[in-house]
């Protein structure tokens, strides 16, 4: 995927447009979790959503459609945020659940391939004590954040070699994590487009805010259709048009977005 070398503008420049869309009940807000709503930690279990931001998301959901789109498992995402009025797209969108009985899964046929591959992967990495494997329903994540450089490089080489022999699976990378997922035409961007189609309102203005490499699929899918915001302290090649520096600025931006929004609920 070719990324733009143009520097993204500050997202604050587009805030008035988003506030108008929110007031009119036209906003569809899609948010990554780790590194976007909450700071990244050494271990995924250490990540917490601050109570004030949780309240802001609940307030936003009363005024517009809000979906959390994450690489985390769906159940983990729901438990960590705990707001029934939000929509959740876990495992990079392979599993979606939301209000009013919304449910969608993509790639169930690949679960068996992940089941077969998991023991082989764990065996190959067993001697690397700071590398650990997390099983999700639709992915196997190899976490490298706690590993030393040499250990992380060894793990990455072993994972790539093993994944190359898996015709039903594909390997992707994120921030100090490697993920083996179903080889299917599905990702965060496809999930966002599916949800927009489900909403059935062509006047919706979609906004996607994310920080990781996997969020580039959503940025690309929304080119010419909505507002895309990269969360990064420094500019880097990206498909996103706008930027916020870190989760703290994301929280301030979201609070400003909904501060004057008076529209009636606009759920799916």
N, C-alpha and C positions, 0 to 999 in steps of 0.2 A: 504494500500500500504506500503510494507516494504521499509524503507529507509536505505541507506548505512551509516555505522558509520565511514567509511574512510574519512579522511580530503581531500577535493578537493584541487588540485594544483592551483597555480596562472595561470590565463588565458594567461598571457604574455608569458608563455612557449610554447604555441601553436600558437602564432601570426605568425611566419614565414610560417607555413603550410597554415594558412588562407590567408596570403598575396599571396602565390603562387596560391591558388585556385581562388582568386579574379583576379589575372593577367591573368589566363587562362579562365576566364568567367564561372567558375564552382561553384561559391559560391552562396548559398541560405541563406540569413540572416533573422532570425526571432527574433523579439524584443518585449518584454513586454513594457508597457508604464509607469504606475505609479510605482515608486520605482526602475525603471530601466533606462529609458531615462530621467525621471523628478523626483525630490524628492517628496515624499508623503507629503501632506498638511492635515490640519484638515478637510477641505472640498474639495471634488473633483473639484469644480469649481475654486479653487485657484491654481490648478496645471497648470504650463505653461512650454512649451518647449523653451529652450533658442535659440535665433536666430542663433547663431553659430552652434549649433548641428543640427538645421533644415537644414542649408546649407550643413552640412556634410552628412546627410541622402540623400539629393538630389544628391550630388556627388556620394555617394555609389550606388544609384539606376541607375546611368548611366553606372555602371560597373558590377553590379550583381543584383540578385533578392532580393528585400527587402520587408518584410511583418511585419506589426505591429499586434501583437496578444495580445488582451487585454480583460479584463472583462467589459470595457466600451461599451456603445452602439456604433454601427457602425457609425452613423451620428455624434455623439459627437467626436469620435476618428478622423474622417476625418476633421471635422471643427477645432479641436485643433491642428492638425499637418499641414493640408493644402497643402499636396504634392500629386498631381494627379498621379505621376509616381510610387507611392508606392502601395502595396496591403494592405488591412485592413481586419482583422478578428476580429469583435466585438463580445461582449457577449460570451467570451470564445470560439469563433469560430463558434457559431451558425449562424452567418451572415457574409458572406465574399464578398468583392467587390474589384476589381482591374482593371488595365489597359486592354485595348482591349476587353471591355465588360464582363470581368470575374465577375460572380455572382453566389453565392450558399447560400442556406438557409437550415438549418436542424432543425427540431422540430417545424414546424409551427402549428402542431396539438395541441401543448401544450399551445399556446398563450391563448386560451379560458380558460384553467385551471388557468393560472396566473390571468386573468381578474376576475375570480370568487373568487380567494383567496385574492386578493389585499384589498378589503374593510374589510374583516375579520382581516387581519393582521394589517391594520392601526387602526382599532378599539381597538385591543388588546394592541397596543403600544401608544395609544393616550395620556395617562397620563404621559409619560416619555419624558420630554421636551428636553432633550439633545440627544435623540435617534430619528433618522429620517429615513423614508423609501423612497428609490429612485426606481421608476418604470422604467425598461428598457423593450425593446421589448421581450427579452427572459429571463428575470430574475426580481426578486424583491430583492433589496439590503437593508439590515438593517445596517445602519452606527452607530458604537459605539465609534468612536474616540473621540468625545467630551463629552461622558458620564462619570460620576463618576463610580467607581468600582461597587458599589451596584446597581446602575441603569443599568449598562451594564449587570450584572449578571441576574437581573430580566428580562430584555429584552431577553437575550439569552434563558432563561428557557421558556419564553412564546413562542418564535419563534419555539423552538425545539418541544414543545408540539403540537403546531398547525400544523407544517410541518409533523409530524408523521402520521397525518390522511389524507394526500394528496397522493393518489396512483399514480397520474400523475406527481408529483413534487418531488424533492429531495433537501436536505439542504447541503450546503458546507460552509466552513469557510475560511476567509483570514485574513489579518492584520486588526484587529478591525472592521471586517465586516462579516455579515452572508448573504448568498445568497440562495434564493430559485429559482431553475432552473428546466427545464424539466427533467424528469427521462428518460434519453436516453443515448445510448452508444456514447456520443459525448462530447468532451472536447478540450482543447488547443492542446493536442497531436494528437488527431484524425484529427483536422483541419490542423495541420502541415503536417501530412502524406497525407491528401487529396490534399493539395497544391503541395507537391512534386510529387505526381502522375500526377497532372494537368500539371506540367512542362514537364513531359515525358522524363527526361534526367537522367538515372541511374548514371551518372558520377558527378552529383551535390553533393557538400559537404554541408549538412545543419548545421547551427549553431543556437542554441537557447539560448538567454540570458534573464533571468527573476529572479525575487526576491521572489515571493509569493508562497504559498502552492499550488495554482492552476497551477503553472508552473511546478510542479513535474510531472504532467501528460505528458507534453512535454518532460521533461528529460527522463522519462521512455520510451516513444515511440521512442526516438532517440538513445537508448542504442545500441551500435554496429553499428550505422548508421551515426553518426555525432558527433558534438562537443557541449557539454552542459555546460553552465556557470551560476552559481548561483551568484546573487548580494546580498551580506550580509557582514556586518562589521566583524562578527565573524563566525567561522566555526559552522555548525549545521548539523544534519543528513539530507542527500539529495541524490538524484539520480544523481545530476550533478557531472561531473568529474573535472570541473575547477571553479574558483571563482574570482570575482572582488568585491571590497569593497563597492562601492556606485555609484550613478549615475554620479558623477564627474569622477570617474575612468572609468566608461563605456564610457563616452564621449571621454576621452583621448585614450582609447583603439580603439574606432571606427575611430578616426582621424588617428591613427597610422596604422590601418588596410588598409585604402584606400589611404594613402599618396603616395605610389609608384605604385599604381594600374593603368595599362595602357590599360586594355582590352577594347574591344568594348562593347556597351550595350548588356546586356544578360537578357532581360525581358522574360516573359512567352510566 
